[in-house]
Amino acid sequence: MTEAARGISEDVLALGLGLLLFVLALAGIAGVDLLGWGVTTSVWNDLGKALAPVSKSYAGISGVGALLATYLVLLVLLTVGAVALKRDAKSFAVRFSVVFALSYLSWIAGSYANLAAVTPADLQKFGLTWSLRLTAEGGYLIALVVGLVIANFLPRFAEWLNEAIRPELYIKIAIVILGGFVAITAAEKFSFASTLLLRGIAAIVEAYLIYWAVVYYVARKWFGFNREWAAPLASGISICGVAASIATGSAIRARPAIPILVSSLVVVFAVVEVLILPLLAQTYLSNEPLVAAAWLGLAVKTDGAAVASGAIAESLILAKAAAQGIHYQPGWILGTAATVKVFIDIFIGVWAFLLAYIWTNHINRQETDKARASEIWARFPKFIIGFVITFAVVLFAVWWAPELTAKVKAASVEANNFRVIFFLFTFFSIGVQSNFSKLWEDGIGKLVGVYVLSLFGFVIWVGLLISWIFFAGVKPPLVTG
């Protein structure tokens, strides 16, 4: 089938839909709230209080009303997108409705307090004595598990859903929106960023050169993966998990299933890290709180989980320090973890371009310079352009007009709310596509082996070493007065 017959590419569609949602969110800067009706889910132990519109401007809408509005708008947008991809509109719409329902029910379940409450303050707020501390991102894991159950026990249902199972489209839209959220985090943490500039540069070198090269080598030489598998796996373990593996897969023209499988592992292992690493930080690094913070920012491979790890570690370390009569200012541990993570996120687009260049000129080399240039552009993930645009627009707006920061942040939060929903669709879709018998044939066991060996045998400990080199002896300011 020709490209014209297929319609526009997923890359271009993701770029368009992601930018559309971003532009609608930015209308809030002019006082026009166009996305505030979007549904958001809070950590809950009373189901009636779980759902609400993301903006207080729409406080008159019930949580169920916000959920219905979100469903209808996304149904229209994505059905139009399906038509642009030359898919059957009715077939897609019916199946997407089921995908939306099962995915968002998973998110609601994942936000239950005994699963998602993180800090001691959260436990106190909900009157809990225990929590699995999965954070709200546990909802991604539940969506993945629901999808896996469908794929492996209800294969006919999985096949029926297939028309709306579009993990690459969903994740690419999410990455376009992610740029603005990363930018507002960078702008808010600018004092951290300027203080941590040297550490941030070291983090980039570490993740993109040292980590990536080692994981790629391990995957190729020790586990026998070809380049198509090794590159997305190296990016997923070394850089920013889901976003990096998807961008890498697009840049090197890997089969879609490969970065999607890597992404599923990223989420599972991020949850494991959230449960383990903050406790290790409290036990062994309470006297070096910023070493702990930088370590978590490097080691945990999804943005939400990295920030959650920083929040858990901050609450644990501040409490332990207070018991010793030391009262650090809150925010520095969490801010350091978030800033280090942001430094790494920012360079996803640059890395995708470099990989497209390397694969075109040295691995799949063409005959002429002209061909190489066009092939680099063809390989370059177009949705990364959207990530760069949203990042640049938000960062420029905040620096050019600091008085607009609050409005820009509110707009970014509303856009990011949709990023979360598209991530949710992604992991449900990954599950539905993951039949274990086929995964085993594709080498999922070896994939897990590379991930475990690289992450727990190398990445975490090298990250700790470099964090110690740059942050040993550096303390957060003390509370005064």
C-alpha positions in Angstrom: 0.0 0.0 0.0 1.4 3.4 -0.9 1.9 6.2 1.6 -0.9 8.2 0.0 -3.3 5.3 0.3 -2.4 4.9 4.0 -3.0 8.6 4.7 -0.7 10.8 6.8 1.9 9.2 9.0 1.4 8.6 12.7 4.3 10.9 13.4 2.6 13.8 11.6 -0.8 13.1 13.2 0.7 12.9 16.7 2.5 16.2 16.0 -0.7 17.8 15.0 -2.9 16.5 17.8 -0.3 17.2 20.4 0.2 20.8 19.3 -3.6 21.3 19.1 -4.0 20.3 22.7 -1.0 22.4 23.7 -2.4 25.5 21.9 -5.8 25.1 23.4 -4.2 25.0 26.8 -2.2 28.1 26.2 -5.4 30.0 25.6 -5.6 30.1 29.4 -2.8 32.8 29.3 -5.3 35.1 27.7 -7.9 34.2 30.3 -9.8 31.7 28.2 -9.8 28.3 29.8 -10.5 25.8 27.0 -9.2 22.6 28.6 -10.1 23.0 32.3 -13.0 20.6 32.0 -10.5 17.7 31.5 -10.9 15.0 34.2 -8.2 14.5 36.8 -8.1 11.8 39.4 -6.8 12.4 43.0 -5.5 9.8 45.4 -8.7 8.7 47.1 -10.3 6.5 49.7 -13.8 7.9 49.0 -14.7 7.1 45.4 -17.1 10.0 45.3 -14.1 12.3 45.7 -11.8 10.6 43.2 -12.7 12.6 40.0 -12.8 16.3 39.3 -12.2 18.8 36.5 -8.6 19.8 36.4 -9.4 23.5 36.7 -11.3 25.3 39.4 -12.9 27.4 36.7 -15.0 24.4 36.0 -15.8 23.5 39.6 -19.5 23.4 38.7 -18.9 20.3 36.6 -19.1 17.0 38.5 -16.2 14.5 38.3 -18.4 12.2 36.2 -19.3 15.1 34.0 -15.6 15.9 33.5 -14.9 12.3 32.7 -17.7 12.2 30.1 -16.5 15.5 28.5 -12.9 14.2 28.3 -14.1 11.0 26.7 -16.3 12.8 24.1 -13.6 15.3 23.1 -10.9 12.6 22.7 -13.3 10.4 20.9 -13.9 13.1 18.3 -10.3 14.1 17.9 -8.9 10.5 17.6 -11.7 9.4 15.3 -10.8 12.3 13.0 -7.2 11.1 13.3 -8.2 7.6 12.5 -9.9 8.8 9.3 -6.8 10.7 8.4 -4.9 7.4 8.8 -7.4 5.8 6.4 -9.1 3.8 9.1 -12.8 3.0 9.5 -14.3 5.8 11.7 -17.2 3.7 13.2 -15.0 0.7 13.9 -12.4 2.9 15.6 -14.9 4.9 17.6 -16.6 1.8 19.1 -13.4 0.2 20.1 -11.8 3.4 21.4 -14.8 3.8 23.7 -13.9 0.4 25.3 -10.2 1.3 25.4 -11.0 4.6 27.2 -13.3 2.9 29.7 -10.9 0.1 30.7 -7.9 2.4 30.7 -9.5 5.1 32.9 -11.0 2.6 35.3 -7.4 1.3 35.7 -6.2 4.8 36.5 -8.9 5.3 39.1 -8.1 1.9 40.7 -4.4 2.8 40.7 -5.1 6.1 42.6 -6.7 4.2 45.6 -5.0 5.5 48.7 -3.7 2.1 49.9 -2.0 1.7 46.6 -0.9 5.3 45.7 -0.3 7.3 49.0 3.4 8.1 49.1 4.5 10.3 52.0 3.9 10.0 55.8 1.7 13.1 55.4 -0.4 11.3 52.8 -0.9 8.3 55.1 -1.9 10.7 57.9 -4.3 12.5 55.6 -6.2 9.3 54.7 -5.9 7.7 58.1 -3.8 4.8 56.8 -1.3 2.6 58.5 0.1 1.2 55.3 0.4 1.9 51.6 2.1 0.1 48.7 3.4 3.6 47.7 3.1 2.9 44.0 2.1 6.6 43.4 -0.6 7.4 40.9 1.6 5.9 38.3 0.6 2.6 39.7 -2.4 3.2 37.5 -0.2 2.7 34.4 0.8 -0.7 35.8 -2.8 -1.7 36.4 -3.7 -0.7 32.9 -0.8 -2.8 31.6 -1.9 -5.8 33.6 -5.6 -5.4 32.4 -4.3 -5.3 28.9 -2.1 -8.4 29.5 -5.1 -10.3 30.9 -7.0 -9.5 27.7 -4.1 -10.5 25.4 -3.4 -13.8 27.1 -6.9 -15.0 28.3 -9.3 -13.2 25.9 -7.5 -13.3 22.6 -10.6 -12.8 20.5 -11.5 -9.7 22.5 -7.9 -8.5 22.0 -8.2 -9.0 18.3 -11.5 -7.1 18.2 -9.9 -4.2 20.1 -7.0 -4.0 17.7 -8.3 -1.1 15.6 -8.1 1.2 18.6 -4.9 -0.3 20.0 -2.4 2.4 18.8 0.3 2.6 21.4 2.8 4.5 19.2 0.2 7.2 18.3 -0.8 7.7 21.9 2.7 7.9 23.3 3.8 10.3 20.5 1.0 12.7 21.3 2.0 12.5 25.0 5.6 13.3 24.2 4.6 16.4 22.2 2.7 17.7 25.3 5.5 16.6 27.6 7.8 19.3 26.3 5.7 22.1 27.9 5.6 20.4 31.2 9.3 19.8 31.3 9.9 23.5 30.4 7.7 24.8 33.2 9.5 22.5 35.7 12.9 23.8 34.4 11.8 27.4 34.7 10.4 26.9 38.2 13.6 25.2 39.3 15.9 27.7 37.6 17.7 28.5 40.9 18.3 24.7 41.2 19.3 24.5 37.5 21.9 27.2 37.8 23.3 25.7 41.0 23.3 22.2 39.5 24.5 23.1 36.0 27.8 21.2 36.3 25.9 18.2 37.7 23.4 18.4 35.0 26.0 18.3 32.3 27.6 15.3 34.0 24.2 13.6 34.0 23.8 14.1 30.3 27.3 12.7 29.6 26.6 9.8 32.0 23.2 8.9 30.5 23.8 9.5 26.9 27.4 8.4 26.5 28.5 6.1 29.4 25.2 4.4 30.2 24.0 4.1 26.6 27.2 2.7 25.3 27.5 0.1 28.1 23.9 -1.1 27.8 24.1 -1.2 24.0 27.3 -3.3 24.3 25.7 -5.7 26.9 22.6 -6.2 24.8 24.6 -6.9 21.6 27.6 -8.9 22.9 26.3 -10.7 26.0 22.7 -11.3 25.0 22.9 -11.4 21.3 20.4 -8.7 20.4 20.7 -7.1 17.0 20.9 -3.3 16.6 17.2 -2.9 16.1 16.6 -4.3 19.6 19.8 -3.0 21.3 19.4 0.8 20.5 15.8 1.3 21.9 16.7 -0.9 24.9 19.9 1.2 25.6 17.9 4.4 25.4 15.1 3.1 27.6 17.4 2.0 30.4 19.9 4.9 30.1 17.9 8.0 29.4 14.2 8.8 29.9 12.5 5.4 29.6 9.4 5.5 27.6 10.0 8.7 25.6 13.6 7.9 24.8 12.9 4.3 23.7 10.0 5.4 21.4 12.1 8.3 19.9 15.0 5.9 19.3 12.8 3.3 17.7 11.5 5.9 15.3 15.0 7.3 14.5 16.4 3.9 13.6 13.2 2.6 11.9 12.8 -0.2 14.4 9.7 -2.3 14.2 7.0 -0.7 16.4 6.7 -3.6 18.8 10.3 -3.2 20.0 10.2 0.2 21.7 6.7 -0.6 22.9 8.0 -3.8 24.7 10.9 -1.7 26.2 8.4 0.9 27.4 6.4 -1.8 29.3 9.5 -2.9 31.1 10.4 0.7 31.9 7.1 1.2 33.8 7.3 -2.1 35.7 10.9 -1.4 36.8 10.1 2.2 37.7 7.5 1.0 40.2 10.1 -1.4 41.7 12.6 1.5 42.0 10.1 3.8 43.7 9.5 1.1 46.3 13.2 0.4 47.0 15.5 3.3 46.2 14.0 6.0 48.6 14.4 3.6 51.5 18.0 2.9 50.6 18.5 6.7 50.3 17.1 7.2 53.8 19.2 4.4 55.3 22.5 5.1 53.7 22.5 8.7 52.4 20.6 10.7 55.0 23.8 12.6 55.8 24.2 13.4 52.1 20.7 14.5 51.0 21.6 16.0 47.7 23.7 13.0 46.7 20.5 11.0 47.3 18.4 13.4 45.3 20.7 13.5 42.2 21.0 9.7 42.4 17.2 9.2 42.2 16.9 11.7 39.4 19.4 9.6 37.4 18.3 6.1 38.4 14.5 6.2 38.1 13.5 6.2 34.4 10.1 7.8 34.2 9.4 11.5 35.1 6.5 10.8 37.5 8.3 8.0 39.3 11.6 10.0 39.5 9.7 13.0 41.1 7.7 10.6 43.4 11.0 9.0 44.5 12.4 12.4 45.3 9.3 13.3 47.3 9.4 10.0 49.3 13.1 10.4 49.9 12.7 14.1 51.0 10.0 13.2 53.5 12.0 10.3 54.9 15.4 12.1 55.1 13.9 15.4 56.5 12.2 13.4 59.2 15.3 11.5 60.1 17.4 14.7 60.1 14.8 16.5 62.3 15.0 13.6 64.9 18.7 14.5 65.1 18.0 18.2 65.5 18.8 19.2 61.9 16.0 21.0 60.1 16.6 21.3 56.3 14.5 23.6 54.2 12.0 21.5 52.3 12.0 21.4 48.5 15.7 21.0 47.9 15.9 17.2 47.7 12.8 17.0 45.5 13.9 19.9 43.4 17.3 18.4 42.8 15.9 15.1 41.7 13.5 16.8 39.4 16.1 19.1 37.9 18.6 16.3 37.2 15.7 14.4 35.5 14.8 17.5 33.4 18.4 18.0 32.2 18.2 14.5 30.8 14.7 14.9 29.3 15.7 18.1 27.4 18.2 16.3 25.2 15.9 13.5 23.9 15.4 15.3 20.6 19.1 15.9 20.1 19.8 12.3 20.7 17.1 11.2 18.3 18.7 13.4 15.6 22.2 12.0 16.3 21.0 8.4 16.1 19.1 9.2 12.8 22.4 10.6 11.5 24.5 7.7 12.6 22.1 5.0 11.3 21.8 6.8 8.0 25.5 7.5 7.4 27.1 4.5 9.0 24.7 1.6 9.4 22.2 2.0 6.6 24.3 4.1 4.4 22.9 5.5 1.1 24.7 6.3 -2.1 24.7 10.1 -2.2 24.9 12.9 0.3 21.5 14.1 -0.9 20.0 10.7 -0.2 21.6 10.6 3.2 20.2 14.1 4.1 16.7 13.1 3.0 17.0 9.8 4.8 18.0 11.6 8.0 14.9 13.7 7.8 12.7 10.7 7.0 14.1 8.8 10.0 13.9 11.8 12.4 10.8 11.4 14.7 8.6 14.3 13.7 6.8 14.2 17.0 10.1 15.3 18.7 9.7 18.6 16.8 6.5 19.0 18.8 8.4 18.3 22.0 11.0 20.9 21.2 8.3 23.5 20.2 6.2 23.1 23.3 9.4 23.2 25.5 10.7 26.3 23.7 7.4 28.2 23.8 6.8 27.7 27.5 10.4 28.4 28.5 10.5 31.6 26.4 7.1 32.8 27.7 8.2 32.4 31.3 11.6 34.1 30.8 10.2 36.8 28.6 7.3 37.7 30.9 7.8 36.3 34.4 4.6 37.8 35.5 2.8 35.2 33.3 4.4 32.3 35.1 1.4 31.4 37.1 -0.9 31.4 34.0 1.7 29.5 32.0 2.0 26.9 34.7 -1.8 26.5 34.9 -2.0 26.0 31.2 0.9 23.5 31.3 -0.9 21.5 34.1 -4.1 21.3 32.0 -2.1 20.1 28.9 -0.1 17.7 31.0 -3.4 16.2 32.3 -4.0 15.0 28.7 -0.4 13.7 28.5 -1.2 11.5 31.5 -4.3 10.1 29.8 -2.4 9.4 26.6 0.3 7.6 28.6 -2.5 5.6 30.1 -3.9 4.5 26.7 -0.4 3.6 25.8 0.2 1.1 28.5 -3.2 -0.5 28.2 -2.5 -0.9 24.5 1.0 -2.3 25.2 -0.7 -4.9 27.4 -3.3 -5.9 24.8 -0.5 -6.4 22.2 1.6 -8.5 24.6 0.7 -12.1 24.2 3.2 -14.0 26.4 3.7 -16.9 24.1 4.6 -14.5 21.3 6.7 -12.3 23.6 8.7 -15.4 24.6 9.4 -16.1 21.0 10.5 -12.5 20.5 13.0 -12.8 23.3 11.2 -11.0 26.2 13.2 -13.2 28.7 16.5 -11.9 27.4 15.1 -8.4 27.3 14.4 -8.6 31.0 17.8 -10.0 31.6 19.5 -7.0 29.9 17.3 -4.6 31.9 18.0 -6.3 35.3 21.7 -6.6 34.7 22.2 -3.1 33.3 19.9 -1.2 35.7 20.7 -3.0 39.0 24.3 -4.1 38.1 25.6 -0.9 36.6 23.3 2.2 36.0 22.2 2.6 39.6 25.7 2.3 41.1 27.6 4.4 38.6 24.9 7.1 39.1 25.5 6.9 42.8 29.2 7.3 42.3 28.9 10.3 40.1 26.3 11.9 42.3 28.7 11.4 45.2 31.6 13.0 43.3 29.5 16.2 42.5 27.3 16.5 45.6 29.2 15.0 48.6 29.3 17.6 51.3 26.7 19.9 49.7 23.7 20.4 52.0 20.3 22.0 51.6 19.9 25.3 53.5 18.7 25.1 57.1 15.4 26.4 58.3 16.0 29.8 60.0 14.0 31.6 62.6 
